[in-house]
Structures are given as C-alpha cells and as structure tokens.
C-alpha cells in the first residue's frame, strides 16, 4: 500500500471517528464545566452560611462542648522544620488538645531535635494495637515538665500510613486530626474545623479544612504573617487549582451532602470510627480518599445516620511543587490513587443503599475525574490530526477550544471571584491580576501536561507497576535554607 493510500485510509478513519464522537466530546466538556460552575455556586452558598460565624462566636460556642483533639504528625527526616511546626501546633487555640509526633525511622536528626527542644524523656508507655501496625515502636517520649501535651513515638521506618496509624493508637482524645509535618495551621484552625462536632455531636464523623498553597508567603514561627504569591508561574497556577478544587470544590460537595474526599493534609475524624474501620489502608496510594469512602460504606452498610462536613475557613498552608519533575510525580500518584480507590469501591456505584454518594458523587468522579484525561487527550489528538489532514474546519476547532478551555477558564475566574468575595486573603493589589492571569495560563500547556501525567499514573496502575515514592525538594516557606523531605513513605 502506498503512502497516498495509507493517508486516504487514515483520513477516512478519522472522518468516521469525528462523525461518531465530535458531538459527544463537545457535550462532555460542556457538561463537566457546567457542573463545575454549579459546584462553585453551591460553594458560594455554603461559604455565605459559614461566614455568619466569626472566630469569637466559635470560641464562645464550643467551650466545654467540643471533644478533645489529638493532632497526629507523621515525620520522616523533617529536622529542618519539625521543632517550629510542633511549637506552632502546641499553641493552637483549642480548649484541650495534644500533639502526637510519630518519627518514622528518620535517618537525620529529627528525633534529637525534638528531644533537645522539648526536653523529652522516655516513659514506659505501651502503644496499643487498636489499629494493627507491623513496625516496631522503639520508644515513647514526653516532656520532662509533665505539663506540655506532647507525645513523641519513635518507630522503625514503614511509611507514612503506618506512622499515622501508630499515632491513632497513641492518641488519647476523642477526635484525631491528621496533618502533614510540613503543614502550617492557622491559630484557630482546630476550633473552626471542630465546630461541626459541637453542632452535631451524635452524627458527625469527619470534618475537613481547606488547604492553600503557601509558596511565596512569609511564615514566621509556624504562622503565616503575610500572604503573597510566589514569583514563579508554576506555583501560581497551583494556587488557582487549590482555590477551585480544595476550597470551593469540596465546599460545594459538602453542601450537596456527599463529600467523599477530605485532604490528608488537614482532616479531623472520630477516633473510635477510624479504629472501627481499621485505620488507614497501608496498601493504598490515596489513603485519605480511601479512608473516607470506607467510612461511607461502613456506616451505610450498618444503616447508621451520619454526616461528613467541610469547613472552608480553617486553613492548612502547604508548599506545592516548584519543579515540573516533582509536580509530575505528584499528579501521577494522585490519579493512580483515584483509579485504585474508585476501582476498589466500584460496588458502591449506583446502588440505592449508598444514597447520594453512590448516585451522584461516585458517578461524577468516575466520568469527570477518572476518565477526563483520557477523553481530553483523545479530543486533542483528533483535533490536531483533523486540522492537519483537513478533515475538520477551523470553526469546529475554535468551538472545541472554547468549550474545553475557554469555558474552563471562565469557571476558574468565577471560582476566583467567589474566593475573593469570601476571604480576600491576598491583600496586595498586584496579586489579583496575577491570579487572574494564572487562571487563563493554566489552560495553555499546564493543563495538557497534567493530562499526560495523569494518564501515566493510570497506565502504571493498570500494568501493576510498583509505586515508587520519590524525593520532593522543598525550597522553604520563608526564603531560608532549602528543605528536602521525602515525598513520603517506604513501600
């Protein structure tokens, strides 16, 4: 077959594919962006309701009604910032809380830094096995003064998930807050994220707080003292993503009553129920997502009345990747975790027993989150090939780009408007146009890269390739010395 004949066959096949799939692809992008816009509207309603409660009201309302909290901090090779982080956590505004640091077999001076800073001494305290863990606990240490509510558990290295489960075992309070060692909580974050437990102490199971990108902001003594954007475009675009997904997206799903994801960087759970379902799954990449879905399934199977909520105002600040290599590893891992978790809980899909979770949230995540990169990649390939072969005209190409990316940029700008109306965190006037520019630039190159990376993660999972946790190099929040931490956990 000659090259001309091959070209005719390819052209004919492409024409057939376009005739079959062009309209569904356009409808798909229209629906996904419209639904995202609806979620933002619902989020705005939720934010308006929550804003009626200021910090003074929160503090006066909770008082003695709110349960105690054990803040669990898994740490591995965090010597550069662990002392500052723990000091900040100990001074959070909360009636009764303890900090449980689990040193996951660090090979640097993480443990010694804690011993020196807090005058820790070992105690003959056994850590129960309420949640089964394999790693051996070496020792338990507490401050010599007997007053500081800090517990440090030193264990053999076995990964972040087992470190969290060990912290759950060591916790003594009713609620457990799971955060990352490099997260920075605002002073009243615990008060606000625990508010749903005082409003509805019987039914409330878990509550999530918002996570924001801290790159470029000034942080002193574990507190954000000035919010500003990074000088680099890559973290700026991620700031926009976090607005849309980790703030407004989850606020909207919470409003619908079917929140299925609470970020592992900042979540509050009832300890007894986490123990009841077996703690975090050590074999899961998306352990935070998997835990929330397991709670939903467990409680629905038992016919128990329960609630999960999201509170937008409490903030955990985290450093987002500043290099494409690190961002690639993150997005591959996220999408692999999404696929493996959805696949494991596919039995909940479209089953009446699981209510809105089974009929609304899970179908959305299957169609518009899991399959989104595949459909977007196919659309882009067909668009490029169709233009090259003259199969499609410029008008159709522009319509595709308008619905897929122009509409998406509009949705993101709407999210930015809601965030600015609700919180106005970025006080410098010049940050606003930069964020608006990032909302548009996200769709030019950045989004296409994340599509490819998500497909890589999905393909690696389908092939059964072992997950490798790489190194995430951190530049530090305040322009100080470079911090490097593992991106985490041995497997």
N, C-alpha and C positions, 0 to 999 in steps of 0.2 A: 504494500500500500504506500503510495507516495505521500509526501508531506502535505500536498494540497488536499488529498483525500482524507488524511487524518484530521486536518483542520476543519473540513466540512462535517465530519462525524462529531468532532468536539463542539463545533458551533451548534449543530442540531441538538446534541445532548443538553447543551447549556440553555438553548431556547426552550426545550421541554421542561427543564428544571425551573426556569424562571416563570414559565406559564403556570406551573404547578405550585410553586412556592412563593412567588413575589407578593401576592396579596396577603397570605398568612403571615409572612415576615413583617410586612408593614403593620398589620393588625396587632401582631405580638408587641412590637415596640410602642405602639400607641397605648395598648392596654397596660403594659408594665409601667410606663411613665405616668399614665393617668392614675393608676393605683398608688404609685409613689406620691403623687400630688395629694391624693385623698388621705394617705397616711400623715402627710405634713399638716393638713387641715385638722385632722383629729388630734395630732400632737399639739397644735396651737390651742385647741380647746382644753386639752389636758394641762398644758402649761398655765393657761389662764386660771384654771381651778386651783392649781397648786400655789400660784403666786399670792393667793389670799392669805397664806400662812407665812408670816415672816419669822425670822430666827427667834425673836423674843417670844412669840406665841408658841413656837416649837418647844423652846426650853421650859416655859411655864406649864405647857400641856403635858409633857412626858413625865417630869418629876419622878415619882416613885412608881409610876405605872409601867414603865418600859423595862423589859428584861435586860440583864447584863449581857455584855458582848465580849467574846474572846476574839481578838484580832490576830489572825494567823498569817505569818510572814515566812514563806519558804525562801531560803537564802542559799546560794551557792557561789562562792568566790565574789562576794559583794563587799570586800573590805573597804573600798573607797567611799562608800556611802551608807553602809549599814548602821553605823552609830547615829549619824544625823537622822536617818529615817526612823529609827526606833525612838529617839528622843522626841521627834515630832508626834509620833503615834501615842506616846505616853501622855502628851499634853493635850490630846484632843478633848474637846468639850463634851463630856458624857458623864452621867451620874456614876456608872460603875462599869469599868472595862479593864481587861488585862491584855497584854501583848504577849503572844506566844511565837517566838522565833525558832524555826527549825533549820539548823545548819545541816545542809545535805552533803556532808562529807567534803567540805571545802578544802582545797589544797593551798589556799593563800592564808592570810591572817584574819579571816572573817571572825572566827570564834575568839581568837585572842583579843581582837579589837573590842568585842563586846565584854569580855572578861575585864579588861582594863578600864573601860569607860564606865561600867556599872558595878564594879567591884563584885563580880559574880563568884559564888562558891557552889560546889557540887552538893546535892542533897540526895538522900536515899529514897527517892520517889520513883515508884514504878509507873510506867506509862501503860495504861490498859490497852487491850486489843479490841476495843469496841468496833473499830474498822480494821479488818485484817491487813497487816503490812508485813513484808518479808524482811526488810532491812533491820539490822540490829541497832538499837538505841545504845549509844556509848555512855552518855551521862545526861543528867538534868541539872541545870544550874539556875540559881536565883540570886538576886542582890542580897548582900550581907545585911543591909539595913532592915530587912523584913517588912518594909513598907511599900517599896516600889513594885507595882504589879507587872512584873516582867518574868517570864519563864523562857529559858533557852534550852532547847533539846538538841543535843548533838547526836547525829546518826550516821551510819555508813551511807555512801552515795548510792542512791537508787532512783533518782529522778524527782522532778517537781511534784508529780501527782502523789507519790508515796510520802513526800515531805508534807504536803497539805494534809493527807490522811493521818499522819503522825501528829500533826498539830491539832486535828479534830479530836484525836484520842486524848491529848494532853489538856484540851480546853476544859474549863470548869464552869463556864457560863452557859446560859440557855441558848444564846444566839452565837453564831460564828461568822465573822467577816473574813472573807478570803481576798487578800490583796497581793500584788507583786511587791518584791523587796524594793524595786526602783520606782514604785508609785508614790505620789505625793498627795495626801488627802488634805482638803481644806479643814480648818479648825472645827466647824460644826457639821462635817460630813456625816459622822455617825449618828448624830441627833436627827438629821433630816432623813437619812435612809432608813432609820429605825421607826420613823413616825407611823408608817402603815401598821406596824406591830402593836402600837398603842391604840390606833384607831380600830383595829380588828384583831385582837389578840388570839381569838379562837381559830379563825380561818387562815390567817396569813402564814405562808410557808416560806417565801423568799422575797427579797426586795433588791433591786439593782440600782446603782447610781451611775451617772453619766461619766464618761471617760473623755478627756480632752488632750490634745497634743500640746506639750509644754515647750517644744523646741523654740528657742528664741526668747522665752520668758525668763525673767530674773527670779531665782529661787534662793532664799536665804534661810538657813536653819530649818530646812524642811517646810518652808511656807512660800507660796507664790506671792511675791510682793509687787510684781509688775507683769502684766500680761501683754505680750507683743509677739509679732510674727518673726519667724526665722528669716534670715537673709537669703535663704536658698528656696528655689521654687518647689523642689520635691516635697519637703515637709509642709510647705504652704498648701499644696494641693491636698495633702493628707488631713490638714486642718478642716478643709471643706468636707472631705469624706466623713470625718468623725462627727461634724455637725449633723450631716444627713442620716448617717447610719446609727451611730452610738448615742445620739441625743434624741433627735426628732423621730427617727425610725422606731426606736424602742418605746418612746413615749406614745406614739400612735398605736402600736400593737398592744400596749398596756391599756389604752383607752378602749380597745376592742375586746379586752378580756382574754387575750390568747397570746400572751408573751411567752416565747419559748427559748429565749436566749438572754442570759444575764452574764455580763462580761466577767471573766476570771480575774480581771484587774481590780474589780470592786463589786463584790456581791455579799449580801447578808442572808444567812439561812438559819432555820431552826436546826439546832444540832441533833435533836432526837430523831428528826426525819431523815437527815443526811446519814446518820448511823443506821437507821432502819432500812434504807435502800442500799447500804454497803459502801458509802463514801464515793470518792471519785474513782472512775474506771482507769486503772493504770495502763490498759491496752489501747485507750482512746487518745487520738491526737487532739480532738476538740472536746476535752474533758468538761469544760464549762457548759457547752451546748448539750452534751450527752447527759450530764447530771440533771439539768432542768427537764429534759424530755423524760428521763427515768422517773423523776418526781411526778410529772404529769401522769404517766402511765400507771405508776404505782397507786396514786391516790384515786384516779379514775376507776381502776380495776376494783378497788375496795369500796367504791361508791361514796367516798368522803367529800364533803363540801370544803373547798379550799380556795385560796387566792394567791396569785403572784403579782407583784407590782413593780413599777419603775418610778423613781423619783428623779426629776430632771435637775434639780438644783444642787444636790450634793455632788461634788466633783472630785474625781481622781485624775491627777495630771500624770501623763506618761510621756516618755521620749519615743517618738516614732522614727523609723529608719531614715537615714540621710543619704544612703547609697542605694543604687539600683540592685546591687547584689543581695544586700540584706532584705530589701523590700521584696525581691523575687522569692527568697526563701520563706518569708512570712506569708505571702499570698498563696504560694503553693501549699503550704501547710494548712492555711485556713480552708482552702477549697477541698483539700483531701479530707480534712476533718468534717466538713459539711457533708461530703458524699458518704463517708463511712458511718456517720451518725444517722443521716436520713435513711440509709440502707438498713441499718440495724433496727430502726423503729418504723419500718415500712408497714408493719402490721397495724399501726395506728391510723393509717391514711384512709380517709373517707369512711370511718366506722362511727356510727352514732354514739357509741359508748364514750368517745373522746371529745364530743362536743365541738366547739369552735376550733380547738387545736387540731382535730382530725379533719374538719371540713373546710377550714379557712387558712390557718397558719401553715400547716404542713403542705397542702397543695401549692400555696404560694411559694414556699421555699423550694419545692421540687421544680416547679415550672419556671419561676422568675429569678431564682438564685442559682440552683444547681445547673440547669440547662442553659442559662443565659450566655455564658461564654461560648458554648458550642454553637448556638444559634447566631450569635453576633459574629463569630469567626466565619461561619458559612455565608452569612449575608455579605460580609466584606469581601470574601473571596469571589463570590458570584458577581458582586458589583464591579470589582476590578477586572475580572475576566470578561464580563459582559461589555464593559466600556472598551476594552482592548480589541474585542472581536466585533464591535459594532452591533451587538445583539440588543443592548438597551440604549435608550437615548439619554441625553443629559437631564431632561426634565424628571425622569424616573430616579436618576441618581441623586438629584437635588432633593427630591421628595424623601428618599430613603435617609439621606444625611440629616434632613430637617427633623424627621420623626425620631430617628435613633439618637442623634446627638444634639440637635438644636432644642428639641423638647426636653431632653435630659438636662441641658444647661439651664433652661428656664426653671425646671423643677428645683435644681440646686440653688438658683438665685432666690426662689421662693423660700427654701429652707433657710438660707442666709438671712432673709428679711425677718422670718419668724424668730430666729435666734437673736438677731439684733434687737428686735422689739422686746423679746422676753428677758434678755440678760445683759446685753451691751457690755460684754467682757473686754473687748478690745477698745480701749479708751483713746488711743492715738488716732487722729482723724485720717492719717495716711494709710492705716492698716485696712480700712474698709475697701477702698478701691483695689488694693492688692488682693484681698479675699475675693472680690468680685471677678477680678482677672483670673484668679486661680480656678474659679467655678467654670469659666469658659475653657481655659487651658487644659483642664482635666480631660476634656473630650478630644484633645489633639495630641495623640501619641501616648500619653499616660494611660488612658483607658484601654487602648489597643494592646499595650504591653501587659497590663493586668489580665486581659482576656487570655493571652498566650500563657502566662504563668499559671493561671487557674486551670487551664487545660492540662498543663504539665503535671500539676498536683493530682488531678483526676486520673490521668493516664498512669501515673506512678502507683496509685492505689489499685487500679484495675489490674495492673501487672503484678501486684503483690510485692512491690519493691519496698524494702525495709526503709522506714523513715529515719533520716539522719538529722540530728539537731545540730545546727551549725553554730558559729560564733556570731554574736551580734555586737559590733563595736559601737560604743556609745560615746558621744562627744562631751557629755556632761551638760547639765542644765544651765550652769551659770558661767560658761566660758572658761571653766577651770581645766584641770588636767583631764586627759582622756580617760574615760572609764570603759572597761571592757567586761562584759558579763556574758556567760553562756546563754544561748537562746533556747533552751534550757534542757536539762534532764537527760540522764543516761537512759538508754533503752536496752 
